[in-house]
Amino acid sequence: MNYWLMKSEPDVFSYDDLVKKGSEHWDGVRNYTARNNMRAMKKGDKALFYHSNIGKAVIGIITIVKEAYQDPTTDEIAWVCVDVAPKEN
């Protein structure tokens, strides 16, 4: 099992948003290093959910529940997303 750091701006998508949904795809990543890390993520891996810009803190632990697949927010095949679910606060 690997451990990752995944960040989101809480005014865009917060840890509370993820808890309410139960699981969600982590999409919209347009950074090559982050994309490569997402390709390496395996089902069951854990990640720290980091609120960036506002709060600047690790808010919870999430689990990768689906490995990398085509990001639905773009037609460019270079970009992927993974599905995540909250693990614990």
Backbone bond lengths (Angstrom), bond angles and torsions (degrees), N, CA, C in turn:
res aa  C-N    CA-C-N  psi(-1)  N-CA   C-N-CA  omega(-1)  CA-C   N-CA-C  phi
1 M - - - 1.442 - - 1.527 108.32 -
2 N 1.327 115.04 140.13 1.458 121.57 176.07 1.521 109.72 -110.00
3 Y 1.323 114.60 161.57 1.457 122.05 178.10 1.517 108.34 -123.44
4 W 1.329 116.52 138.95 1.457 122.88 -173.57 1.521 110.44 -130.16
5 L 1.322 115.90 168.12 1.461 122.97 171.41 1.518 106.94 -120.11
6 M 1.332 116.82 123.75 1.459 121.17 179.02 1.522 107.42 -123.78
7 K 1.327 115.71 131.38 1.459 119.21 -175.01 1.513 111.28 -117.25
8 S 1.312 113.60 149.45 1.455 120.89 175.73 1.518 108.00 -150.33
9 E 1.308 115.03 146.91 1.457 119.56 174.29 1.528 106.90 -78.30
10 P 1.329 118.01 124.36 1.460 119.97 -173.23 1.525 114.62 -63.84
11 D 1.327 117.87 -21.14 1.465 118.93 176.76 1.529 111.36 -81.64
12 V 1.334 117.17 -8.56 1.469 122.06 175.92 1.530 109.90 -100.35
13 F 1.343 116.50 -53.81 1.465 122.24 177.01 1.520 107.20 -152.55
14 S 1.319 116.63 112.82 1.460 121.63 -175.11 1.527 110.98 -101.40
15 Y 1.309 114.79 169.20 1.458 120.29 174.79 1.533 109.74 -60.82
16 D 1.324 117.53 -39.48 1.469 120.77 177.34 1.525 111.37 -60.14
17 D 1.338 117.09 -37.33 1.470 120.37 176.45 1.532 110.18 -60.47
18 L 1.336 115.75 -43.10 1.463 119.95 179.68 1.519 110.88 -64.50
19 V 1.314 117.21 -42.90 1.471 120.98 179.12 1.530 110.10 -59.73
20 K 1.328 117.62 -43.28 1.465 121.59 179.85 1.523 111.74 -62.70
21 K 1.352 116.60 -39.00 1.468 120.64 -178.07 1.528 112.17 -79.96
22 G 1.305 117.45 -28.59 1.462 120.88 -178.34 1.518 112.70 92.17
23 S 1.317 116.81 -43.85 1.466 122.84 172.27 1.526 107.43 -159.13
24 E 1.323 115.32 160.16 1.473 119.88 -177.05 1.520 108.71 -163.03
25 H 1.333 115.74 154.05 1.463 118.09 174.11 1.525 109.14 -82.57
26 W 1.320 115.41 142.03 1.462 123.30 -179.52 1.520 105.39 -95.46
27 D 1.317 116.39 92.80 1.460 120.99 -171.75 1.522 111.83 -114.04
28 G 1.317 115.41 177.27 1.455 121.32 175.01 1.513 114.88 81.18
29 V 1.312 118.58 6.92 1.465 121.78 -179.82 1.527 108.72 -74.30
30 R 1.339 115.55 124.43 1.468 120.34 -179.43 1.528 111.03 -128.51
31 N 1.307 114.81 39.86 1.454 122.57 176.90 1.526 106.17 -121.89
32 Y 1.335 117.11 127.25 1.464 120.61 -173.54 1.525 112.99 -63.53
33 T 1.330 117.92 -40.25 1.463 119.90 179.39 1.522 110.56 -64.93
34 A 1.333 117.09 -45.16 1.459 120.80 178.18 1.525 110.29 -63.20
35 R 1.321 116.90 -40.48 1.472 121.06 178.16 1.520 110.37 -60.23
36 N 1.329 117.16 -45.03 1.460 120.71 179.50 1.529 111.15 -63.60
37 N 1.324 116.40 -38.33 1.462 119.57 176.17 1.522 110.87 -64.10
38 M 1.328 116.81 -40.79 1.464 119.68 179.05 1.526 110.84 -64.32
39 R 1.315 117.39 -35.68 1.471 120.45 176.50 1.521 111.48 -64.25
40 A 1.334 116.88 -28.30 1.469 121.54 -178.94 1.520 112.75 -85.14
41 M 1.332 118.44 -12.49 1.457 121.46 -177.97 1.522 110.92 -68.76
42 K 1.311 115.03 139.73 1.461 121.86 179.64 1.523 109.86 -117.98
43 K 1.312 115.50 150.89 1.455 121.10 177.29 1.523 108.70 -54.78
44 G 1.330 116.21 130.69 1.456 121.75 -179.17 1.516 113.96 97.87
45 D 1.351 117.76 -17.37 1.459 120.13 174.39 1.521 109.33 -59.85
46 K 1.316 116.44 153.90 1.459 122.19 178.09 1.526 109.95 -110.17
47 A 1.324 115.92 155.60 1.469 121.14 177.31 1.517 109.12 -143.56
48 L 1.311 115.35 147.38 1.454 121.19 171.09 1.521 107.69 -83.37
49 F 1.325 117.23 130.31 1.463 122.26 177.85 1.524 106.86 -92.17
50 Y 1.328 115.57 112.58 1.458 122.34 -174.79 1.512 110.48 -107.21
51 H 1.326 117.73 123.99 1.465 121.93 172.66 1.518 107.86 -83.37
52 S 1.322 117.00 116.13 1.461 121.65 179.97 1.526 109.82 -98.03
53 N 1.286 116.05 163.62 1.464 125.29 178.97 1.526 113.34 66.18
54 I 1.318 117.96 -60.19 1.463 121.80 179.52 1.526 107.36 -106.96
55 G 1.299 117.46 120.19 1.459 120.75 178.87 1.513 113.66 93.87
56 K 1.316 116.60 -44.62 1.467 122.93 179.10 1.520 111.83 43.14
57 A 1.334 115.00 65.01 1.459 119.69 -179.14 1.521 110.54 -153.40
58 V 1.317 116.31 152.63 1.452 121.04 170.14 1.522 106.70 -74.41
59 I 1.325 115.81 124.62 1.463 121.63 -173.30 1.529 112.17 -102.69
60 G 1.327 117.41 -30.38 1.459 119.65 -178.13 1.508 111.03 -167.75
61 I 1.312 114.44 179.17 1.457 122.25 177.44 1.522 107.34 -112.18
62 I 1.331 115.62 136.04 1.458 120.78 179.49 1.525 109.16 -122.93
63 T 1.320 115.06 161.05 1.457 122.22 179.82 1.523 109.20 -118.14
64 I 1.315 116.61 138.78 1.466 121.18 173.34 1.530 106.44 -76.32
65 V 1.337 116.49 120.77 1.466 120.31 -177.59 1.529 112.51 -109.61
66 K 1.344 117.47 -12.18 1.467 121.23 174.45 1.522 107.84 -148.82
67 E 1.321 115.66 131.55 1.458 120.98 -177.69 1.529 111.22 -73.37
68 A 1.325 115.32 171.25 1.471 123.49 -171.77 1.530 113.16 -52.13
69 Y 1.332 113.83 136.73 1.467 122.48 174.22 1.525 108.04 -149.57
70 Q 1.313 117.17 170.41 1.464 122.59 -176.55 1.530 111.30 -54.55
71 D 1.322 116.57 128.18 1.455 122.38 177.76 1.527 109.04 -67.19
72 P 1.338 118.56 120.37 1.464 120.86 -177.38 1.530 114.05 -71.79
73 T 1.350 117.60 -7.83 1.458 119.51 -179.18 1.524 112.93 -87.14
74 T 1.346 117.21 1.60 1.461 120.72 179.26 1.522 110.55 -150.21
75 D 1.321 115.66 154.91 1.463 120.91 174.52 1.527 111.53 -90.92
76 E 1.340 117.27 -8.24 1.456 121.15 179.88 1.532 109.49 -72.36
77 I 1.319 116.83 122.36 1.465 120.87 -175.16 1.526 113.22 -71.07
78 A 1.314 117.77 -10.74 1.462 121.09 -178.89 1.525 112.75 -69.81
79 W 1.338 118.11 -19.95 1.458 121.03 -170.79 1.514 111.85 -106.46
80 V 1.328 115.38 137.40 1.458 122.21 -177.12 1.520 110.34 -125.66
81 C 1.320 115.35 169.25 1.454 121.39 171.50 1.526 107.73 -140.18
82 V 1.308 116.51 167.59 1.463 123.00 173.81 1.527 106.75 -130.16
83 D 1.318 116.51 159.40 1.461 120.44 174.38 1.517 108.83 -98.53
84 V 1.328 115.52 139.94 1.466 121.87 -178.50 1.521 109.99 -130.52
85 A 1.324 115.40 158.07 1.459 122.37 175.89 1.519 108.21 -141.34
86 P 1.335 117.27 150.80 1.473 119.28 179.19 1.528 110.56 -66.81
87 K 1.312 115.18 141.81 1.460 121.35 176.27 1.519 110.40 -102.55
88 E 1.361 115.21 -54.47 1.461 120.18 -178.87 1.521 109.15 -166.82
89 N 1.315 116.62 162.72 1.462 122.14 175.92 1.513 109.59 -90.23
